Amino acid sequence: MTMEWPDAVLLARIQFAFTISFHIIFPAFTIGLASFLAVVEGLWLYTKRDVYLHIFKYWLKIFAVAFAMGVVSGVVMSYQFGTNWGPFAEKTAPVLGPLLAYEVLTAFFLEAGFLGVMLFGLNKVGPRLHFAATVLVAFGTLLSAFWILSANSWMQTPAAYLIENGRFIPESWLGVIFNPSFPYRLVHMVLAAFLTTSFVVGAVAAWHLLKDRTSEPARIMFAMAVLMAAVVAPIQIFAGDQHGLNTQIHQPAKVAAMEGHFKTQSGAPLILFGLPDMDAAETRYTLEIPKLGSLILKHSLDGTVIGLDQFPREDWPHVPIVFWSFRIMVGIGFLMLFYGVTGAVLGARRRLFNNDLYLRWAVLMGPTGFVAILSGWFVSEVGRQPYVVYGLMRTADAASPIGAAGVAASLLGFFIVYMFVFGAGVYYMLKLMARPPHQEPDHPGTDGPIRTSTLLTPAKAD
């Protein structure tokens, strides 16, 4: 009796989804954390208060571990392009190859070049030059997001290309880079990274405040995190709405799946919850608000909202995954908004650090940014199916002609290695976060404690 393997393309998609889901959470965290470190170090230089240096040192080692895991997990992405997605790599290389190369030559080299100074150079180069290195590393993380999202956005909304001999050839690099969905997706992702980091920082600070209300580093971290949530969460909701309107123009089938609309209709309701049934082409057991779907998507109570009935069934994305992932992302977004507003009210009443219920809520909110990012990524990527380059190249045509057994073996290998390596890394970061912020170890790369009085004076030339 021979064993029947699942479809090789499905296994390759599962493998890429598994590895990129691990990868995306680390760069998202380091994008926000690098900017947080730059702000904290800037405050230390400006105010001369050692508490900001303690906070900087506390998060620096956590940043180093997260950055390393992001780099390691990112290498696997290019590996899979060559093994599981050979036709895709060959046909899109003239467009995507340079974009990914720009990310390495600009962003990654910038990060790698100054990361050593940031981690080990505080006692060696002086505080001002060290601050410059921190700022450049933070800028490098944002630049990396710029190029990666440009490449991915081009796959979502391809533009400024020609097709010659079956390959995509760039017609205008400005048109390729700034494709129709790129500005919206870049803003949405960067804001998501900032929110993710703020909720991790807030959760750690709240954890320590529940143990010691007098901890000044924890109080400062918590206040900064709550302020970030209160300011950025409403901006993110607005940016997400604009991104959705852009998606409606360029990927209407994705929006139909997000909203659970199988039929085109005027005055469409907003479906809050339901069970999408692709076989029956309807969403069952719905809880909905009449006409609100048309108002949100068309800015008219009687606007016509396109449903999946306008597209061939073979072009439908997997509706249940897109539908529920979208609701998880949006639900967390509004929960973050409520959290930020509540924190702002408590802060105005000078009760931010003394409300046990709110502090425990902050601890529970710690991982929600990662969940929201993964949910949004599932909406974006599953909603693009069955295309890898939207409307132009189907996923089935992008896969390498390899057997399912080979893909399954590598998927199993990835699973085992990831569970061990990244499980250990996350465990170590959690141990670092559990350490009280006023008991940080010596600065990485130094032989003893940092003497701030020495750092704040100009270094003498040898």
ChimeraX attribute file (.defattr): number of C-alpha atoms within 10 A of each C-alpha:
attribute: neighborCount
match mode: 1-to-1
recipient: residues
	/A:1	3
	/A:2	4
	/A:3	6
	/A:4	8
	/A:5	11
	/A:6	11
	/A:7	13
	/A:8	21
	/A:9	22
	/A:10	15
	/A:11	20
	/A:12	24
	/A:13	16
	/A:14	15
	/A:15	21
	/A:16	18
	/A:17	16
	/A:18	15
	/A:19	19
	/A:20	17
	/A:21	18
	/A:22	17
	/A:23	20
	/A:24	17
	/A:25	20
	/A:26	22
	/A:27	24
	/A:28	28
	/A:29	24
	/A:30	27
	/A:31	28
	/A:32	23
	/A:33	27
	/A:34	27
	/A:35	21
	/A:36	23
	/A:37	26
	/A:38	21
	/A:39	18
	/A:40	22
	/A:41	26
	/A:42	21
	/A:43	16
	/A:44	21
	/A:45	18
	/A:46	9
	/A:47	11
	/A:48	15
	/A:49	12
	/A:50	16
	/A:51	19
	/A:52	23
	/A:53	20
	/A:54	23
	/A:55	22
	/A:56	23
	/A:57	23
	/A:58	24
	/A:59	20
	/A:60	19
	/A:61	19
	/A:62	20
	/A:63	22
	/A:64	18
	/A:65	16
	/A:66	22
	/A:67	22
	/A:68	15
	/A:69	20
	/A:70	21
	/A:71	14
	/A:72	13
	/A:73	19
	/A:74	18
	/A:75	11
	/A:76	15
	/A:77	14
	/A:78	12
	/A:79	11
	/A:80	16
	/A:81	18
	/A:82	14
	/A:83	16
	/A:84	25
	/A:85	24
	/A:86	16
	/A:87	18
	/A:88	22
	/A:89	22
	/A:90	16
	/A:91	19
	/A:92	20
	/A:93	16
	/A:94	15
	/A:95	24
	/A:96	24
	/A:97	13
	/A:98	14
	/A:99	22
	/A:100	17
	/A:101	13
	/A:102	17
	/A:103	21
	/A:104	16
	/A:105	12
	/A:106	14
	/A:107	24
	/A:108	18
	/A:109	15
	/A:110	21
	/A:111	24
	/A:112	14
	/A:113	14
	/A:114	20
	/A:115	19
	/A:116	15
	/A:117	21
	/A:118	24
	/A:119	20
	/A:120	15
	/A:121	20
	/A:122	21
	/A:123	20
	/A:124	14
	/A:125	17
	/A:126	17
	/A:127	23
	/A:128	16
	/A:129	15
	/A:130	21
	/A:131	23
	/A:132	17
	/A:133	25
	/A:134	26
	/A:135	22
	/A:136	22
	/A:137	29
	/A:138	26
	/A:139	19
	/A:140	23
	/A:141	25
	/A:142	21
	/A:143	20
	/A:144	23
	/A:145	21
	/A:146	22
	/A:147	24
	/A:148	16
	/A:149	21
	/A:150	24
	/A:151	24
	/A:152	19
	/A:153	26
	/A:154	23
	/A:155	25
	/A:156	26
	/A:157	19
	/A:158	23
	/A:159	20
	/A:160	18
	/A:161	17
	/A:162	13
	/A:163	12
	/A:164	9
	/A:165	8
	/A:166	10
	/A:167	18
	/A:168	19
	/A:169	18
	/A:170	18
	/A:171	14
	/A:172	13
	/A:173	15
	/A:174	11
	/A:175	15
	/A:176	24
	/A:177	23
	/A:178	17
	/A:179	20
	/A:180	20
	/A:181	24
	/A:182	23
	/A:183	16
	/A:184	19
	/A:185	24
	/A:186	20
	/A:187	19
	/A:188	22
	/A:189	21
	/A:190	19
	/A:191	22
	/A:192	26
	/A:193	23
	/A:194	25
	/A:195	30
	/A:196	29
	/A:197	28
	/A:198	27
	/A:199	26
	/A:200	25
	/A:201	26
	/A:202	29
	/A:203	25
	/A:204	23
	/A:205	27
	/A:206	28
	/A:207	21
	/A:208	24
	/A:209	23
	/A:210	18
	/A:211	10
	/A:212	13
	/A:213	13
	/A:214	12
	/A:215	16
	/A:216	16
	/A:217	23
	/A:218	27
	/A:219	20
	/A:220	15
	/A:221	23
	/A:222	29
	/A:223	21
	/A:224	17
	/A:225	25
	/A:226	26
	/A:227	18
	/A:228	18
	/A:229	28
	/A:230	22
	/A:231	15
	/A:232	20
	/A:233	24
	/A:234	18
	/A:235	16
	/A:236	22
	/A:237	18
	/A:238	13
	/A:239	18
	/A:240	21
	/A:241	16
	/A:242	16
	/A:243	19
	/A:244	22
	/A:245	18
	/A:246	17
	/A:247	21
	/A:248	18
	/A:249	12
	/A:250	17
	/A:251	19
	/A:252	21
	/A:253	27
	/A:254	28
	/A:255	28
	/A:256	26
	/A:257	26
	/A:258	24
	/A:259	26
	/A:260	30
	/A:261	27
	/A:262	23
	/A:263	17
	/A:264	15
	/A:265	15
	/A:266	16
	/A:267	19
	/A:268	28
	/A:269	21
	/A:270	21
	/A:271	20
	/A:272	13
	/A:273	17
	/A:274	17
	/A:275	16
	/A:276	24
	/A:277	14
	/A:278	17
	/A:279	7
	/A:280	9
	/A:281	16
	/A:282	17
	/A:283	20
	/A:284	13
	/A:285	10
	/A:286	15
	/A:287	13
	/A:288	15
	/A:289	12
	/A:290	14
	/A:291	18
	/A:292	20
	/A:293	26
	/A:294	22
	/A:295	19
	/A:296	17
	/A:297	20
	/A:298	17
	/A:299	11
	/A:300	15
	/A:301	18
	/A:302	16
	/A:303	19
	/A:304	17
	/A:305	23
	/A:306	21
	/A:307	21
	/A:308	25
	/A:309	15
	/A:310	13
	/A:311	13
	/A:312	8
	/A:313	12
	/A:314	8
	/A:315	15
	/A:316	20
	/A:317	24
	/A:318	18
	/A:319	28
	/A:320	18
	/A:321	17
	/A:322	27
	/A:323	25
	/A:324	22
	/A:325	23
	/A:326	23
	/A:327	19
	/A:328	16
	/A:329	22
	/A:330	17
	/A:331	13
	/A:332	19
	/A:333	22
	/A:334	15
	/A:335	15
	/A:336	24
	/A:337	21
	/A:338	16
	/A:339	19
	/A:340	22
	/A:341	19
	/A:342	16
	/A:343	25
	/A:344	20
	/A:345	13
	/A:346	16
	/A:347	15
	/A:348	10
	/A:349	9
	/A:350	11
	/A:351	14
	/A:352	20
	/A:353	20
	/A:354	13
	/A:355	13
	/A:356	14
	/A:357	8
	/A:358	18
	/A:359	23
	/A:360	15
	/A:361	14
	/A:362	25
	/A:363	20
	/A:364	15
	/A:365	19
	/A:366	19
	/A:367	15
	/A:368	19
	/A:369	26
	/A:370	23
	/A:371	16
	/A:372	23
	/A:373	23
	/A:374	20
	/A:375	22
	/A:376	22
	/A:377	21
	/A:378	20
	/A:379	26
	/A:380	21
	/A:381	19
	/A:382	21
	/A:383	26
	/A:384	26
	/A:385	21
	/A:386	19
	/A:387	22
	/A:388	21
	/A:389	21
	/A:390	19
	/A:391	16
	/A:392	10
	/A:393	16
	/A:394	17
	/A:395	19
	/A:396	16
	/A:397	15
	/A:398	22
	/A:399	22
	/A:400	19
	/A:401	14
	/A:402	14
	/A:403	13
	/A:404	17
	/A:405	16
	/A:406	14
	/A:407	22
	/A:408	19
	/A:409	11
	/A:410	14
	/A:411	18
	/A:412	13
	/A:413	11
	/A:414	16
	/A:415	14
	/A:416	11
	/A:417	11
	/A:418	17
	/A:419	11
	/A:420	11
	/A:421	13
	/A:422	17
	/A:423	12
	/A:424	12
	/A:425	18
	/A:426	15
	/A:427	12
	/A:428	14
	/A:429	18
	/A:430	13
	/A:431	11
	/A:432	16
	/A:433	21
	/A:434	13
	/A:435	14
	/A:436	19
	/A:437	24
	/A:438	14
	/A:439	9
	/A:440	17
	/A:441	14
	/A:442	14
	/A:443	21
	/A:444	16
	/A:445	14
	/A:446	14
	/A:447	9
	/A:448	10
	/A:449	12
	/A:450	16
	/A:451	10
	/A:452	14
	/A:453	9
	/A:454	12
	/A:455	17
	/A:456	14
	/A:457	10
	/A:458	11
	/A:459	13
	/A:460	6
	/A:461	4
	/A:462	3
